[in-house]
Amino acid sequence: MTDDRKPRPETRLIHSGRRKAWTHLGEGAGGIVNPPVWRASTILYDDVAHLKRGTETNRDGDLFYGRRGTPTQWALADAITALEPGAEGTMLYPSGVAAVSAALLSVLKPGDHLLMVDSAYDPTRNFCDGFLKSWGVETSYYDPLIGSGIAALMQPNTKAVFLEAPGSLTFEVQDVPAIVEVAKAHGARTLLDNTWATSLYFTAIEKGVDLVITAATKYLGGHSDAMLGAVTTHKACWMSLRRTAQMLGQFVSADDSYLVLRGMRTLALRLKQHEASALQIAHWLAAQEEVAQVLHPALPSCPGHELWARDFTGASGLFSFVLQGGEADARAALIDGLQHFGIGYSWGGYESLALPVDPEKYRSATRWDAAGPAVRLSIGLEHPDDLIADLKAGLDRFRAARG
Ligand SMILES: Cc1ncc(COP(=O)(O)O)c(C=O)c1O
């Protein structure tokens, strides 16, 4: 039952980060709505005593040196934390990939073992197979649908389990609570790339996840003009996450923080439309004879659909579909002629994107066996009927090219 006195996530999105100290000039002086862009490197102190005092605290809210942020970055971090009940704080990074890497480094050391989901975002795998390997951390990949079966893969030195639910190319939904339970019993930390659902549709900390990673480049920013990553965690992991980020010199500009915080004010509204349009299009695609399978967590044809229905409160606008037969050139004929879809990387912006995806290149623990090539769609805020008409013409081109 919802407690009416506790603001709902939509309301928190509007008010969070707007502390009076960051928007008002003083008692009775009035205030502005948005925490402004505070750019800084040097912070000036009144005297040596104050300068020295600055080194003693290490918390957001105290100006110290530009790299530690200003009210603009603190406001964004506050707003992201406010979406995760049970969270202590959020660290910001210059990209989603930087957030993934720094989160892993905060819980691992040489000699440790990491369990990484086989459907993970490609650069996440690269970090494990490249940097972590040379640093002395061994990674094993596991089937995204493994659930509590992950217990069999735990080694005495397994210190972390990384999840991406759903996988951002193939959309298998993981059993997050089951994996968290096994990891906890083993004393391993869990990290979840929650970029697809965002904390609006999946509150991870209260489900037991230790570190929640969000590529804010996608839905939080929402306008395809800023790169930014975030990691949110609870008290037990907070200081280690913070120290790791500080030692790595991680910093996000006030300008980008402002853009992402501004994007977040409309996140709930945008996600609702992304969800509705993507669902309409996914159902339409599922009925087309050129389409072998639609990989959208809210459709029963998606592996792990029942877990999405159990654990998530919504779906965003990113999903894939598998074509019936044909080769890469027939898929290119479909994509190249689209009028309302851009061709490019990333997702979560207001504009629709279509991307050819080849998941077989990024697997080692499982096999990707599909009836034909796959396409990933990021459904934007255009009218869904226009997008469907565009895809219909695309499927006609695919059929003609496939022969
Ligand atoms: C699931 C997922 N996580 C993380 C990232 C990385 O985000 P960024 O592009 O901001 O580095 C991406 C980017 O596409 C992604 O799809």
The ligand as an ORCA input file, in Angstrom:
! r2SCAN-3c Opt
* xyz 0 1
  C      23.566     -1.091    -20.937
  C      24.585     -0.016    -21.102
  N      25.364      0.273    -20.076
  C      26.304      1.237    -20.155
  C      26.483      1.944    -21.321
  C      27.573      2.960    -21.383
  O      27.114      4.251    -21.346
  P      27.961      5.433    -22.003
  O      27.673      5.390    -23.465
  O      27.475      6.634    -21.310
  O      29.409      5.154    -21.716
  C      25.678      1.681    -22.431
  C      25.854      2.445    -23.675
  O      25.296      2.166    -24.697
  C      24.716      0.660    -22.319
  O      23.932      0.329    -23.370
*
